[in-house]
Amino acid sequence: MANKKILVVEDEESIRKTFSLILSKRYKVLSAKDGREAKLRTQSFTPDLIIVDLKLPDTSGLELMAEFREGGYGGEAILISAFPDLVDISELVRRGIGHFFVKPLDLDVLSRSIDFLLAPKTDPDKRV
């Protein structure tokens, strides 16, 4: 899965760097600190998965994903947040967001979810 690409959109630098460090061992990873930077990154980088924080300095993760979907992004998405009470599950489904995690994250669980989302759709052992 080394050819799979992930965009991490997270305003907390320590989380963004940790994700990038861990995920770059298996995937090509770019990161962005806000929605504006994420949009710039996707001009030259088409991710297979976007991991996005709910609360960003310039937008919400849900709004950013809506913009990406309207622009034709058809890849996978994971929403993360320290504020689970602000998340409406039906909204996640409507926005095409496959998974939701509450901070602080269990990185092993996140890693397994990423592997699941990025596994070839024809590989039934990985999609279970």
Secondary structure, 3 states (H helix, E strand, C coil): CCCCEEEEECCCHHHHHHHHHHHCCCCEEEEECCHHHHHHHCCCCCCCEEEEECECCCCEHHHHHHHHHHCCCCCEEEEEECCHHHCCHHHHHHCCCCEEEECCCCHHHHHHHHHHHHCCCCCCCCCC
